[in-house]
């Protein structure tokens, strides 16, 4: 199937399905502790609703509990910033060593 004009949406580019959730999360960016809520999650990242000023490319460390995984401590990178939301990609998928 041919692409028309190269206009793929973000959803089309995603490798993993995102699932809607509401999970409290504590995270650290540049040595500062923040709190927020994970609003959707996939195997390679998630969206956090939070307050603060962030930049694409910043490293992030997160701690959260999810009934399917238990307590998680993950690292990632901010890949996009919106109004009171950030998109985070994990450094590597959970199942990779």
C-alpha positions, 0 to 999 in steps of 0.5 A: 500500500502506497503512502500518500504525501508521507502524512502518517499520524503519530498513531500510525507510527507507533510500534506498540498499542497504547492502553488508557490508564490512570496511574500515579507516578513519581518521577525525577527530571534534572534532579527534581522530584515531580508527581503526575498521572500516567494516562496511557501506557505501552511497552515502549513508553507512556503519557504523563499528565503533570505540571512543570516545564520540560524539554524534549530530550530530558532524561527521566526516572520514574517509579509507579505501581501497576497491577499487571507489573507490580512496582516499576522503576523505569528510566526514559527520555522525554520525546514530546511536550504538550500543555501539562503532558509529556510523552516518555519513551523508555530507554529500552523495552522492559523485556530486553536485557 
